[in-house]
Amino acid sequence: MKTSFISLVALVAQASAHYTFPSLIIKGGVTTAWEYVRETNNFNTQAPVTDVTSADFRCYDSATSGTAQTVTVNAGDTIGVQSDGTIYHPGVVNVYLAKAPSSVSGWAGDGAVWFKVYQISAVTNGGTSISWPAQNLAGVSFPLPKSLPTGQYLVRLEAIALHVASTYGGAQFYLSCGQINVQNGGSGKPGPLVAIPGVYTGYEPGILININYPIPKNYTQPGPAVWTG
């Protein structure tokens, strides 16, 4: 009985360490969960995606209905994505946008249409220490480039948990996609453009990594460079 109880406690603790990103941060306020964010397949389980080649790796919404609304913002605004708890695990964050051909509602985001607009990386000190500024954040806010063209976009946040990433498939991706309508945009040309899935193989040094021993001397953020406009 003692062993079973300990195992149960461990499972509960592990589950409580998982999280989703169901809300946007608009004008400093947090929106209702799944109002402007596509409901993810893990909205109940909070389980991460570990297969970077799966269809779920894009927006994790393959098994849920597309009921999200689209919120209007301006190019240059600071917006964000909010967790239902905190980013519990050590790791990094990437934020990607993809411009829809017309309405973003129901658009799949296929092809090389995604570009990175923000990231939170690790802080290293030559192998003596490594820290994770994204860890324990409840929300991630970032500026939309002022030259971002007018139109409707998916905004995809991925928090990459690296606590058990020393073997292939060990990195855990917590992600979601919100829907925004950008007004008063500019004439920028976002890039480089990548496909999701397709942007990672899972063997990148920032994804397949032992963060505990030996302590990494440096860290390479996965994905393309950030487009700032």
Backbone as a ProteinNet text record, in pm:
[ID]
protein_1_A
[PRIMARY]
MKTSFISLVALVAQASAHYTFPSLIIKGGVTTAWEYVRETNNFNTQAPVTDVTSADFRCYDSATSGTAQTVTVNAGDTIGVQSDGTIYHPGVVNVYLAKAPSSVSGWAGDGAVWFKVYQISAVTNGGTSISWPAQNLAGVSFPLPKSLPTGQYLVRLEAIALHVASTYGGAQFYLSCGQINVQNGGSGKPGPLVAIPGVYTGYEPGILININYPIPKNYTQPGPAVWTG
[TERTIARY]
81.8	0	85.9	196.8	282.9	339.9	385.9	442.3	339.9	216.2	109.8	79.7	78.4	49.9	158.9	284.2	396.6	390.1	358.3	347.2	236.9	124	12	50.5	119.9	165	257.9	347.1	440.5	367.9	266.2	188.7	113.3	54.6	-17.5	77.6	196.1	294.9	338.9	358.5	400.6	293.4	167.5	57.6	44.3	63.9	48.5	158.1	267.3	377.7	353.1	245.8	213.7	125.3	113.4	41.8	-2.6	-99.1	-144.4	-135.1	-158.9	-156.3	-288.5	-395.2	-529.6	-574.6	-493.6	-539.8	-437.4	-487.8	-400.6	-396	-294	-282.8	-299.3	-409.1	-444.2	-467.8	-395.8	-405.5	-385.2	-295.7	-262.3	-355.2	-464.9	-560.8	-555.6	-588.8	-588.7	-728.4	-736.5	-865.7	-915.2	-1043.1	-1102.9	-1033.4	-1017.3	-951.7	-1024.4	-948.9	-995.6	-1091.5	-1090.1	-1173.2	-1108.6	-981.3	-906.2	-792.1	-786.7	-686	-757.1	-705.6	-764.7	-749.3	-860.8	-856.5	-766.2	-670.8	-573.2	-624.4	-568.5	-608.2	-581.6	-489.4	-453.4	-519.7	-632.9	-693.1	-734.3	-753.8	-782.9	-659.2	-580.3	-465.8	-341.9	-328.6	-210.3	-83.3	-97.4	18.2	89.6	222.3	297.5	301.8	347.7	383.1	532	569.2	710.8	759.3	668	704.1	699.9	816.5	822.9	778.9	751.8	706.9	556	487.1	343.9	261	140.2	48.5	15.4	14.3	-15.1	89.8	207.9	314.9	285.7	193.8	163.5	81.7	-40.7	-128.4	-193.2	-166	-218.1	-370.9	-433.1	-578.3	-646.3	-577.2	-631.4	-757.1	-778.3	-894.4	-999.1	-984.5	-1079.1	-1146.7	-1262.2	-1337	-1281.7	-1287.9	-1232.7	-1330.8	-1339.7	-1438.5	-1375.5	-1244.2	-1178.7	-1222.7	-1234.1	-1261.1	-1128.3	-1138	-1018.8	-1023.8	-916.3	-912.6	-831.4	-876.2	-810.4	-705.7	-587.9	-477.1	-413.9	-319	-246.1	-101.6	-46.1	97.1	171.1	271.3	344.4	293.4	173.4	120.5	203.1	203.6	256.9	141.4	152.7	51.2	121.5	47.7	111	25	81.8	12.8	25.8	-85.4	-90.7	-107.8	-33.3	-46.5	-161.9	-207.1	-307	-240.3	-110.5	-36.2	90.8	201.6	329.3	408.2	512.3	603.9	693	650.8	711	851.7	872.2	997.8	1104.8	1233.5	1339.6	1336.9	1357.5	1355.7	1346.5	1309.9	1310.6	1175.4	1156.7	1030.6	1059.2	975.1	972.6	830.2	817	686.2	692.2	600.2	591.8	458.6	460.1	338.5	328.3	204.1	179.1	60.7	77.5	-26.8	-120.2	-248	-348.7	-375.1	-413	-444.2	-564.3	-658.4	-775.4	-814.3	-925	-964.3	-878.3	-836	-754	-840	-969.6	-1058.6	-1064.8	-1027.3	-1029.3	-907.9	-817.3	-697.7	-597.2	-538.1	-453.1	-310.4	-262.4	-123.7	-25.3	-69.9	16.6	129.1	240.1	348	446.3	540.5	644.1	589.4	512.1	442.8	472.7	550.8	574.8	706.5	707.5	829.8	831.9	953.1	968.5	973.7	899.7	898.3	952.5	974.7	1021.1	1077.9	1171.8	1225.3	1279.8	1280.3	1346.6	1441.7	1570.2	1670.6	1725	1833	1901.6	2012.8	2056.1	2171.8	2280.6	2393.5	2503	2624.2	2712.8	2831.6	2952	2979.1	3098.4	3105.7	2991.1	2989.3	2982	2983	2972.3	2828.5	2740.4	2598.9	2515.1	2386.4	2290.5	2157.7	2091.5	1963	1862.2	1733.9	1623.5	1526.5	1542.4	1455.9	1307.2	1272.3	1130	1065	1145.7	1090.2	1015.2	897	808.3	730.5	746.4	662.5	519.4	423.6	282.7	239	298.7	265.7	389.2	383.9	493.9	441	489.7	448.6	560.3	522.6	620.3	560.9	645.2	595.1	572	461.4	441.3	522.2	600	677.5	587.9	633.4	553.7	534.6	627.9	616.5	542.1	483.3	406.3	288.4	274	164.7	26.6	-67.2	-206.2	-257.7	-338.6	-397.6	-424	-472	-503.8	-394.2	-361.5	-246.7	-280.6	-213	-199	-76	-87.7	26.2	48.5	165	194.2	308.3	279.5	382.3	419.3	549.5	597	692.8	665.6	757.9	821.9	953	1023.9	1083.8	1028.6	1079.3	1194.6	1307.4	1430.8	1482.3	1401.4	1448.5	1479.8	1418.9	1447.7	1480.8	1553.5	1578.2	1709.1	1768.7	1898.3	1887.8	1766.1	1744.8	1645.6	1652.6	1565	1418.8	1339.5	1198.8	1172	1277.2	1258.6	1213.7	1248	1202.9	1050.8	992.8	847.4	806.9	712.9	666.9	525.3	511.8	382.1	347.9	235	211.8	63	35.5	-100.7	-93.9	-206.4	-216.5	-335	-307.1	-411.9	-440.4	-549.4	-592.1	-602.4	-526.2	-528	-551.6	-615.1	-638.2	-557.1	-452.1	-359.6	-404	-425.2	-459.8	-342.4	-351.3	-251.3	-110.6	-100.8	26.8	117.7	237.1	337.5	365.6	480.2	516.9	636.7	654.1	764.8	748.7	859.5	859.3	913.9	823.9	868.2	947.6	1040.7	1119.7	1236.5	1312.3	1288.8	1163.3	1098.4	975.3	1006.6	936	955.6	819.9	821.2	701	698.7	579.8	559.8	447	473.8	603.3	699.9	825.6	931	1043.3	1014.1	1116.4	1224.8	1191.4	1288.5	1293.6	1408.1	1421	1414.2	1437.8	1446.8	1589.2	1683.1	1824.8	1901.3	1834.3	1901.1	1968	2084.3	2154.5	2076.8	1979.5	1896	1773.8	1753.4	1639	1685.6	1787.2	1846.4	1967.9	1948	2050.9	2035.2	2146.6	2148	2182.8	2085.4	2106.6	2164.5	2178.6	2217.3	2366.5	2420.6	2561.5	2616.1	2729.7	2794.6	2711.7	2724	2649.5	2693.1	2598.7	2637.3	2714	2819.7	2896.4	2821.5	2734.2	2653.2	2523.3	2432.8	2303.3	2265.8	2220.1	2179.2	2028	1964.7	1818.7	1772.9	1678.1	1630.8	1542.3	1543	1457.1	1530.2	1458.8	1519.3	1546.1	1610.7	1634.3	1501.6	1498.9	1380.6	1369.4	1247.7	1220.4	1163.5	1232.3	1189.6	1130.8	1129.1	1078	1188.8
-120.3	0	126.3	123.3	241	273.2	166.7	188.1	247.1	197.1	247.8	392.8	427.2	564.5	658.4	616.5	699.9	719.5	611.4	622.2	718.2	713.4	802.1	946.9	970.8	1107.4	1158.4	1071.4	1111.1	1145.4	1066.8	1094.1	1225.7	1251	1377.1	1495.6	1482.5	1590.9	1616.9	1507.7	1524.3	1594.6	1556.1	1618.1	1765.3	1797.9	1937	2025.5	1963.3	2040.3	2073.9	2020.1	2049	2172.3	2227.1	2352.9	2370.2	2458.8	2497.8	2649.5	2699.7	2844.6	2884.1	2901.3	2917.8	3061.3	3159.1	3298	3388.8	3497.5	3603.7	3716.4	3797.9	3919.3	4036.4	4107.6	4216.5	4343.4	4448.9	4576.5	4557	4467.1	4443.9	4350.8	4309.8	4221.9	4081.4	3984.1	3843.8	3806.3	3752.3	3715.4	3584.3	3557.1	3432	3312.9	3205.6	3086.6	3035.5	3008.4	2953.3	3046.6	3174.3	3272.1	3309.3	3344.1	3381.1	3283	3176.1	3071	2941.6	2873.4	2746.6	2643.5	2583.8	2485	2368.9	2337.9	2233.7	2096.7	1992.5	1856.4	1821.7	1894.6	1866	1962.3	2021.4	2121.1	2059.7	1927.7	1859.5	1794.2	1724.8	1648.9	1733.9	1842.3	1929.1	1857.5	1745.3	1669.1	1742.6	1736.5	1806.6	1729.5	1796.1	1730.8	1698.4	1577.8	1540.7	1502.6	1483.6	1447.5	1572.7	1623.5	1748.6	1730.8	1608.1	1582.4	1561.4	1560	1529.9	1651.7	1626.9	1736.1	1818.9	1755.1	1825.7	1930.6	1919.7	2011.8	2154	2169.9	2305.6	2381.9	2341.5	2412.9	2321.8	2190.9	2093.3	2094.1	2118.8	2134	2036.1	1927	1836.8	1764.7	1751.6	1677.3	1766.9	1897.8	1989.1	2075.6	2127.5	2209.4	2351	2411.9	2546	2654.6	2683.6	2781.3	2912.3	2925.9	3047.9	3169	3282.2	3408.8	3476.2	3588	3662	3802	3841.9	3971.1	4069.6	4194.3	4298.1	4372.2	4386.4	4459.3	4548	4629.4	4714.1	4667	4680.9	4657.8	4749.9	4695.8	4772.6	4754.1	4698.2	4671	4564.3	4569.8	4460	4369.5	4243.1	4145.2	4030.9	3928.4	3817.4	3693.5	3587.2	3459.5	3418.9	3378.4	3350.6	3202	3151.9	3013.7	3000.8	2874.3	2848.4	2824.1	2840.1	2829.4	2908	2838	2900	2802.8	2855.6	2770	2701.5	2584.3	2518.1	2466.3	2409	2340	2434.5	2403.5	2482.3	2464	2573.2	2566.1	2703.9	2705.7	2829.2	2848.1	2965.4	3001.6	3056.5	3017.9	3078.3	3121.8	3234.7	3281.2	3299.8	3234.9	3242.2	3304.5	3370.9	3419.5	3357.9	3346.1	3301.7	3380.4	3444.6	3528.7	3443.7	3450.6	3376.8	3445.4	3368.8	3430.1	3524.3	3493.1	3578.7	3568.3	3501.9	3483.5	3376.2	3402.1	3304.9	3194.1	3218	3118.9	2994.1	2881.6	2756.2	2732.8	2831	2815.9	2725.7	2632	2530.1	2576.1	2675.5	2718.4	2627.6	2568.4	2477.2	2550.9	2479.7	2531.4	2619.5	2673.7	2760.5	2901.8	2923.7	3051	3110.3	3040.8	3082.8	3157.9	3259.2	3333.5	3367.2	3372.3	3396.3	3545.6	3587.3	3728.8	3752.1	3645.1	3665.3	3534.2	3545.5	3426.3	3462.4	3364.7	3375.9	3258.1	3284.6	3180	3152.5	3075.7	3046.5	3148.4	3156.9	3239.4	3145.3	3144.4	3054	3132.3	3058.9	3122.5	3029.9	2990.5	2913.8	2777.3	2718.7	2586.1	2584.4	2701.5	2705.7	2715.5	2770.4	2780	2799.9	2765.9	2793.3	2825.9	2928.7	2968.8	2988.3	2993.1	2988.4	3102.1	3217.6	3332.1	3307.6	3212.2	3185.2	3104.2	3032.8	2945.2	3026.8	2979	3037.6	3159.7	3197.1	3303.9	3253.9	3339.7	3306	3345	3450.1	3496	3545.2	3542.2	3589.2	3701	3822.9	3937.8	3977.8	4031.2	4064.2	4170.4	4250.9	4353.3	4297	4332.7	4304.6	4406.8	4364.5	4461.1	4568.2	4692.1	4801	4786.4	4717.4	4699.7	4571.5	4503.8	4383	4416.6	4348.3	4381.9	4359.5	4441.5	4425.2	4289	4226.6	4097.9	4015.1	3893.6	3804.1	3698.4	3668.2	3582.8	3479.3	3365.4	3276	3320.2	3321.1	3350	3226.3	3165.6	3035.4	3049.3	3016.1	3013.2	2868.8	2842.2	2711.9	2733.4	2666.9	2662.4	2524.2	2519.4	2392.6	2355.5	2251.9	2204.1	2106.9	2131.1	2058.3	1974.8	1953.1	1883.1	1735.4	1674.7	1534.2	1521.8	1619.7	1628.5	1563.4	1480.3	1421.8	1305.1	1257.3	1153.7	1205.3	1150.2	1197.5	1179.8	1284.4	1281.9	1317.8	1351	1385	1527.9	1618.3	1757.6	1763.7	1845	1858.5	1996.2	1997.7	2122.6	2151.8	2263.9	2313.5	2431.1	2422.9	2520.9	2545.8	2654.6	2685.3	2793	2811.6	2912.5	3005	3135	3234.4	3294	3368.8	3430.4	3580.7	3655.5	3800.9	3862.5	3978.2	4058.3	4186.6	4200.5	4313.9	4427.5	4544.6	4665.7	4763.8	4865.1	4971.9	4915.5	4815.4	4748.6	4823.3	4767.3	4828.3	4745	4769.6	4703.8	4610.9	4560	4469.4	4336.4	4265.9	4133.1	4032.4	3971.9	3880.8	3762	3715.4	3599.5	3581.6	3472.9	3363.6	3284.3	3232.4	3156.3	3008.2	2942.1	2799.4	2730.8	2599.9	2518.8	2459.4	2446.7	2380.3	2278.4	2148.3	2087.1	2097.9	2075.9	2086.4	2176.3	2268.2	2362.6	2292.8	2184.5	2111.1	1964	1902.5	1757.2	1686.8	1759.2	1700.7	1672.4	1686.6	1664	1795.2	1907.8	2035.9	2039.7	2105.5	2110	2180.1	2262.6	2326.8	2246	2131.2	2043.5	1910.4	1851.3	1727.8	1768.2	1778.4	1837.8	1788.8	1765.1	1737.4	1867.9	1925.2	2055.4	2042.9	1917.3	1897	1868.2	1777.5	1742.3	1685.6	1734.3	1856.5	1979.4	2082.4	2205.3	2260.2	2286.8	2336.7	2469	2479	2603.1	2711.7	2671.5	2767.1	2699	2775.6	2722.6	2782.1	2697.7	2741.6	2735.2	2849.9	2855.4	2789.5	2695.7	2631.5	2724.5	2702	2779.4	2891	2962.4	3070.9	3193.6	3289.9	3418.3	3490.7	3574.9	3657	3767.9	3782.3	3894.5	4010.3	4121.4	4237.5	4347.1	4326.5	4428.9	4516.4
0	0	0	74	80.6	-56.8	-129.6	-262.3	-356.8	-351.6	-438	-406.7	-276.4	-237.5	-286.6	-271.5	-317	-467.8	-540.5	-685.7	-724.7	-653.5	-682.5	-658.9	-548.6	-517.9	-626.6	-673.2	-778.3	-906.4	-940	-1061.9	-1050.1	-934.8	-914.3	-924.1	-864.2	-869.8	-1011.7	-1088.2	-1227.2	-1308.1	-1287.9	-1362.3	-1327.5	-1197.8	-1155.7	-1211.6	-1259.1	-1316.5	-1462.5	-1521.2	-1660.6	-1670.3	-1791	-1806.2	-1950.5	-1969.1	-2102.4	-2113.8	-2234.1	-2259.9	-2324.8	-2244.9	-2299.9	-2324.7	-2286.9	-2291.6	-2357.7	-2415.7	-2463.8	-2361.1	-2371.7	-2290.8	-2387.4	-2375.2	-2466.2	-2384.5	-2417.3	-2345.9	-2196	-2160.8	-2021.2	-1946.9	-2010.3	-1945.2	-2002.4	-1920.2	-1962	-2010.9	-2131.3	-2188.6	-2128.4	-2148.7	-2102.9	-2169.4	-2093.4	-2147.1	-2271.1	-2375	-2503.5	-2577.1	-2543.2	-2614.7	-2747.2	-2742.7	-2862.8	-2892.1	-2816.5	-2834.4	-2871.6	-2972.4	-3014.3	-2903	-2864.8	-2757.4	-2796.6	-2712.7	-2743.6	-2699.7	-2760.6	-2727.6	-2581.8	-2519.3	-2379.8	-2282.3	-2320.9	-2232	-2098.6	-2094.9	-1969.1	-1909.2	-1991.5	-1939.4	-1916.9	-1992	-1989.3	-2035.4	-2102.2	-2147.8	-2260.3	-2263.9	-2367.3	-2498.3	-2603.4	-2729.4	-2723.5	-2763.6	-2765.5	-2904.1	-2998.5	-3135.9	-3222.6	-3261.4	-3337.2	-3482.4	-3524.4	-3661.8	-3669.6	-3558.7	-3557.5	-3595.1	-3642.8	-3675.4	-3551.5	-3435.3	-3311.1	-3277.6	-3337.8	-3303.8	-3350.2	-3443.8	-3491.4	-3388.5	-3367.5	-3273.9	-3170.5	-3178.1	-3081.9	-3078.8	-3194	-3197.7	-3293	-3328.6	-3430.2	-3385.6	-3255.7	-3206.3	-3141.7	-3153.4	-3090.9	-3196.8	-3162	-3257.9	-3262.4	-3380.6	-3398.3	-3360.6	-3232.2	-3185.7	-3141.3	-3155.5	-3108.3	-3189.8	-3123.4	-3189	-3223.4	-3293.4	-3335.6	-3275.6	-3208.6	-3141.9	-3226.1	-3230.3	-3310.1	-3226.9	-3285.9	-3223.8	-3330.3	-3290.4	-3384	-3396	-3515.4	-3530.9	-3434.3	-3367.4	-3267.2	-3126	-3109.5	-2975.7	-2905.3	-2773.5	-2693.4	-2654.5	-2691.4	-2655	-2581.9	-2546	-2477	-2477.1	-2422.9	-2407.7	-2261.6	-2202	-2058.5	-2031.5	-1932.9	-1888.9	-1790.2	-1772.2	-1668.4	-1532.4	-1527.4	-1402.2	-1416.1	-1421	-1453.9	-1541.4	-1605.8	-1681.3	-1577.1	-1535.6	-1420.1	-1448.3	-1566.3	-1595.3	-1649.7	-1627.7	-1690.2	-1841.4	-1913.3	-2058.5	-2121	-2247.3	-2325.5	-2393.2	-2451	-2516.1	-2655.3	-2750	-2883.2	-2914.5	-2983.9	-3030.3	-3181.6	-3252.7	-3398.2	-3440.5	-3554.3	-3619.5	-3757.7	-3807.7	-3945.2	-3998.7	-4113.4	-4172.9	-4258.1	-4227.6	-4303.5	-4437	-4541.6	-4670.7	-4664.3	-4575.6	-4555.3	-4407.8	-4378.3	-4238.9	-4173.8	-4050.8	-3978.5	-3918.5	-3905.9	-3846.4	-3933.5	-3877.4	-3951.7	-4039.7	-4047.1	-4130.3	-4059.9	-4135.9	-4075	-4049.5	-4123.1	-4106.7	-4177	-4289.2	-4364.7	-4436.5	-4456.9	-4539.8	-4465.7	-4541.9	-4485.8	-4472.1	-4366.1	-4344.5	-4206.6	-4125.8	-3988.1	-3974.7	-3889.9	-3860	-3711.2	-3657.8	-3514.3	-3484.6	-3381.3	-3343.2	-3202.4	-3127.1	-2989.7	-2937.5	-2845.1	-2780	-2642.6	-2554.8	-2424.9	-2417	-2411.3	-2414.4	-2274.7	-2269.4	-2143.4	-2120.5	-1996.9	-1960.7	-1910.2	-1980.1	-1943.5	-1893.5	-1825.4	-1768	-1783.7	-1909.6	-1939.5	-1876.3	-1842.6	-1783.1	-1631.9	-1569.4	-1423.3	-1376.3	-1462	-1425.6	-1551.3	-1539.2	-1645.1	-1578.6	-1626.8	-1570	-1682	-1642.5	-1737.8	-1706.8	-1768.2	-1738.2	-1761.1	-1848.4	-1873.2	-1762.1	-1685	-1582.1	-1477.4	-1442.2	-1340.9	-1390.8	-1517.9	-1571.2	-1586.3	-1555.9	-1578.1	-1718.3	-1770.5	-1905	-1976.9	-2108.8	-2192.7	-2281	-2260.8	-2340.9	-2435.7	-2551.4	-2654.8	-2746.9	-2810.9	-2902.7	-3042.6	-3102.9	-3244.8	-3324.2	-3422.6	-3500.9	-3563.2	-3562.3	-3619.2	-3769.3	-3835.3	-3980.7	-4018.6	-3919.8	-3946.7	-4037.5	-4151.5	-4243.1	-4181.6	-4222.6	-4181.1	-4226.2	-4141.2	-4176.5	-4052.6	-4075.5	-3965	-3950	-3825.3	-3794.4	-3687.9	-3697.4	-3584.1	-3505.8	-3374	-3287.6	-3202.6	-3219.6	-3158.5	-3058.1	-2932.1	-2830.2	-2800.4	-2792	-2745.4	-2630.1	-2519.6	-2407	-2409.3	-2428.2	-2442.1	-2306.7	-2244.2	-2115.9	-2140.5	-2075.5	-2105	-1987.7	-1887.6	-1768.2	-1793.2	-1897.2	-1930.2	-2078.8	-2132.3	-2276.7	-2319.8	-2235.1	-2268.9	-2365.9	-2392	-2493.3	-2596.4	-2717.9	-2826.7	-2787.2	-2808.4	-2772.1	-2627.9	-2553.1	-2412.9	-2388.5	-2478.6	-2463.9	-2471.8	-2386.4	-2380.1	-2431.8	-2525.8	-2585.2	-2536.1	-2466.2	-2422.5	-2513.6	-2585.1	-2691.1	-2712.9	-2780.1	-2824.7	-2931.6	-3002	-3108.3	-3082.5	-3074.5	-3066.6	-3203	-3212	-3337.9	-3320.8	-3402.8	-3394.2	-3531.4	-3530.4	-3650.1	-3634.3	-3714.4	-3701.5	-3792.4	-3733.2	-3807.8	-3804.5	-3891.9	-3896.8	-3913.6	-4000.6	-4023.1	-4117.6	-4135	-4220.4	-4343.8	-4403	-4528.3	-4511	-4389.8	-4363.9	-4433.9	-4450	-4512.5	-4412.1	-4333.1	-4227.9	-4282.7	-4202.4	-4238.5	-4142.9	-4157.5	-4252.7	-4219.6	-4325.8	-4309.9	-4296.7	-4205.4	-4181.3	-4175.3	-4191.6	-4175.8	-4035.7	-3980.4	-3851.5	-3867	-3849.9	-3820.2	-3938.2	-3910.6	-4011	-3966.4	-3876.3	-3831.2	-3750	-3679.6	-3599.3	-3640.6	-3619.2	-3633.9	-3499	-3393	-3259.9	-3217	-3312.3	-3281.3	-3263.4	-3269.4	-3249.7	-3111.6	-3099.8	-2971.2	-2861	-2897.3	-2797	-2758.9	-2823.9	-2794	-2735.7	-2795.4	-2743.2	-2660.1	-2528.5	-2443.2	-2299.5	-2234	-2090.5	-2020	-1951	-1888.4	-1747.3	-1699.1	-1559.8	-1541.5	-1623.2	-1607.2	-1736.8	-1783.6	-1732.5	-1768.1	-1689.3	-1716.8	-1852.8	-1943.2	-2076.6	-2068.3	-2150.2	-2155.4	-2230.9	-2324	-2398.3	-2437.3	-2489	-2529.7	-2664.5	-2757.2	-2890.3	-2901.5	-2912.4	-2922.1	-3052.4	-3044.1	-3167.3	-3248.9	-3379.8	-3468.9	-3538.9	-3626.6	-3703.3	-3615.9	-3676.4	-3608.1	-3586.2	-3485.7	-3458.2	-3561.1	-3616	-3707.9	-3625.2	-3629.2	-3549.7	-3636.4	-3769.1	-3858.1	-3910.5
[MASK]
+++++++++++++++++++++++++++++++++++++++++++++++++++++++++++++++++++++++++++++++++++++++++++++++++++++++++++++++++++++++++++++++++++++++++++++++++++++++++++++++++++++++++++++++++++++++++++++++++++++++++++++++++++++++++++++++++++++

